[in-house]
Amino acid sequence: MNNIFTDSKTFYGFQNKEVSDESLHEIYELIKNNATSFNCQPLRIKFLKSESAKNKLKPFLMESNLEKTMKAPVCAIIAMDLDFYKDLPKNFPAMDAKSFFEGKEKFTYDTAFRNSSIQGGYFIKACHILGLSTGPMSGFNNEGVDQEFFKGTNIKSNFLCNLGYGDEQHTYPKAPRYDFKDIVEIL
Ligand SMILES: Cc1cc2nc3c(=O)[nH]c(=O)nc-3n(C[C@H](O)[C@H](O)[C@H](O)COP(=O)(O)O)c2cc1C
């Protein structure tokens, strides 16, 4: 891949090649220094690599996402910790940002969802930098996954992302995108 923004594609199948634990560490090392509001860190990741871990996910996958996920070398649960603001004194020492969130459920949820989604975008691009292909998915039962993997915590799933070394037979030609003139304004 020459350019991770213009040349990347979504993959629905992967080569039969392991993704090393070292690569999974490298993904996070690339993600962690990128921008979020108040430098908050809501992102939580569970990498499901073993068959037993993926079997726990199986009942909660939409039918059309089942086979490709079970066959993928790794499926990542991209999640968000709604208690993220409790660490703000450490993550954003410049001011008392924790107090902005205390007792503000909607603001806390919106901030966690916005920033974990941005961090999820960093995740996808970090994979591409490392030569890994991705298959993000929102077609699953979030409540079921939260119950199975995050019970007793304030962590909620955002989206899933299969990863591995892409198999060109399991991808599609790019669908159309808008041109600049269609959706952008310079004021
Ligand atoms: C947040 C998100 C959720 C998605 N959910 C699914 C899904 O549940 N099942 C699926 O097959 N593809 C899913 N996709 C894949 C998209 O359809 C795909 O990325 C898009 O069509 C662009 O394809 P391209 O990257 O090959 O250009 C999802 C992608 C994203 C970013």
The ligand as a Gaussian input file, in Angstrom:
#p B3LYP/6-31G(d) Opt

LIG

0 1
 C      -18.013000       1.696000      11.690000
 C      -18.112000       0.714000      10.531000
 C      -19.043000      -0.306000      10.600000
 C      -19.140000      -1.236000       9.558000
 N      -19.982000      -2.305000       9.703000
 C      -19.917000      -3.322000       8.825000
 C      -20.616000      -4.532000       9.067000
 O      -21.291000      -4.703000      10.079000
 N      -20.492000      -5.529000       8.152000
 C      -19.732000      -5.385000       7.016000
 O      -19.648000      -6.340000       6.245000
 N      -19.049000      -4.250000       6.777000
 C      -19.103000      -3.222000       7.655000
 N      -18.375000      -2.083000       7.424000
 C      -17.527000      -1.991000       6.212000
 C      -17.977000      -0.883000       5.270000
 O      -19.109000      -1.274000       4.532000
 C      -16.798000      -0.515000       4.328000
 O      -15.731000      -0.056000       5.142000
 C      -17.169000       0.565000       3.331000
 O      -18.103000       0.072000       2.415000
 C      -15.953000       1.112000       2.582000
 O      -15.269000       0.089000       1.944000
 P      -13.778000       0.329000       1.408000
 O      -12.940000       0.619000       2.635000
 O      -13.374000      -0.962000       0.779000
 O      -13.798000       1.483000       0.465000
 C      -18.292000      -1.115000       8.414000
 C      -17.366000      -0.065000       8.367000
 C      -17.257000       0.834000       9.412000
 C      -16.201000       1.916000       9.342000

